[in-house]
Amino acid sequence: MKRLEVSSLALRLRLALRATSPVLLAALLLGASGIAALAWLVPAREALEAERELARRAAAAPPPAPRAEPVASADANLALFYASLGEKRVAERQVRTLFDIAAKTGLTLRQGEYKSGYDRNGKLHTYQINLPVQGSYGQVWRFALLALRAIPFASLDDISFKRDSIGQAQVDARLRLTLYMADAPEVQR
């Protein structure tokens, strides 16, 4: 029964379309398209207006107050810098520390080259250490990181690796470290 109703409705629609002029049919399709477009555009426009209103409110609102962080003076920063330097009188002890770290990491540490200097502008002493080492790639990096952790006033200026063949586990590496030091602090009497 329902099938009969659907087919009779389809037949009536087909007859009505044939009886209608093509211009009227085009106008009806155009009107239906316009209604569908409006049904889609109106909610989209309302959402856009709501976003614009939020943006206007955000622009009109005063910006959040910046957090006032105390800014250290240049003299305080300079004093902090000099306080972080090592003491020149213990430079040889730091070289011993490097040899101890190399032994702990399993590196072969050959005789290094050492060069001391003084920077008049910075009023600090430097002690440059060139160390040729042998070991695995991981051992060399572990040594470098442990050395920087053990000697906080040191910098790793250069590191280079050399391997004779691709299958070789051992690498020859050269590390250049610089220790930044000040004269021993004066004892106040």
N, C-alpha and C positions, 0 to 999 in steps of 0.2 A: 504494500500500500504506500509506504513511504517512497519507494522507488518510483511509483507512478506519479506521486506528487512532485518529485524532483524533476522528472522528465517533462511533465506538463508545464512546470515553471520555466524550464529551459526552453521549451518550445514557444511559450508566450514571449519570452525575452527575445528570442531570435526573430519572431514575427514583428515585434515592436521595433527592433533595430532596423529591419528592412523597410518598415513603414516610415521611419524617421529619415529626415534629410541628412546628408553627410555633414552639413554645416552645423546643424543642431547637435549632432553626435560629437563633433570636434569641440564645440562649446561646452558640452557636458563633461567631456574628458578633461578639458582645460580647467574647468571649475573644480572638479574633483582633485586634480593635481594641486591647485592652489590651496584648497582646504587642507590637504595632506602636508603641504609645505608649511603652512601656518601652524599646524598642530606640532610640527617638529621645531620650528624656529622660535616660537613664543617661549617655551621653557629654556631654550638655549640662551635667548636674549636676557631672560630674567636672571639666569645664573651669571652671565657676563656682567650685568648691572650690579649684582651682589658682590662680585669680585672687585669691581671698580670702587664700590663704596668702601669695602674693606681696605683697599689700597689708599683711598683718600683719608680714611681715619688713621691709618698707620703713618701716612706722611704728615698729618696734622699733629699727631702725638709727639710730645717732646722726646728726644732720644734719651736712652737710659744714661744715667750719670756714670761717667767713667770711674773706675776704681782708682783711688789715689794710692799708688804704690810709692813708697819712699824712694827717691832717687839719690843714690850715693854721690857725694861730691867727688870731684876729680882727685882731690887729695886723699880721700878715703879709698878710692879705687887703687890709687898708686901705692898706698900703704898696704893694701890687701895683696897687690901683686908682689911687692918685695917680701911680704911675710910668707908667700908660697914658694920662694926660692930655697934651694938647698944651701948648705954651708960649704964654702970652698975647702975648708980644712978636712972635710971627710970625703973628698972626691975619690981617693983611692979605695975607700971602703965600698963605694958604689960600684967600682969596677969588680971588686971581689963578689959583690952581690950578683952581678951579671954572670960571673963564672959559676956561682952556685946554682943559679937558675938554669944555666945551660946544662949542668950536670943532672939536675932534677928532670929536665925534659929529654934527656938522652942525646943531646947534641954534642958533637965534637967541636970544641971551640979552640981555634988556633990563635996564635999570638995576634993581637990587634994593634992598630995604630991609634995613638992618642995625641991630641993637640989641644993645648989650653989657649985661651984668648981672653981679652977684656974689651967690653963695649963701653966706650966713654960716654956715649949719649944715654945709654940705658943704665949706666953705672952698675953693670953686673958682669960676672965672670962666666965664661963658657968653657966647657970641656967636651970636645968632639971625640967620639969613639967610633972607629971603623972596625967592625968585627967580621972576619970571614968565618962562616960556620958550615958544618956538614951535617945532614940529617934528612929526614923526610920533610915534605912540604908542610904537613901539619905540625911537626915538631918546631919548625922554624917560626911559624905564626904563633904557636903557643908560647914559645920563648919571648917573642916580641911583646905580646900582650901581657905576660907575667912581668916582664921587665918594666913596662910602663906603669903597671899597677904597683910594683914594689918601689919604684922611684918616680914619684909624682911630678917632680920638676925636670923630667926628661922628656925629650920629643924624639919621635922616630922620623928622621928626615928623609931617609931613602932605604929601600930594600930591593934587592935584585936577586934573581934566581937564574941558575945555569944547570943544565942537565946534559950529560954527554950523549945519552941515547934515550929514546922515548920509553923504553921498558925499564929503565933504571929507577929504583925506588929512592935512592939517595940523590939529593940536590946539593949543589954548592951555592951558598947564598952569601950575600954581603949586606950587612946592616950598618947604617950610619945613624948613630944616636947623638944627641947633644944634651948635656946637663947644663942647666941654668942655675947659677949659684951667686950668692952674695958673700961678702966678707963675714966672718963670725960676728954675731952681735956683741956690742961692747957691754961689758959687765959694769953696772952702775955701782959706784962705791958710796 
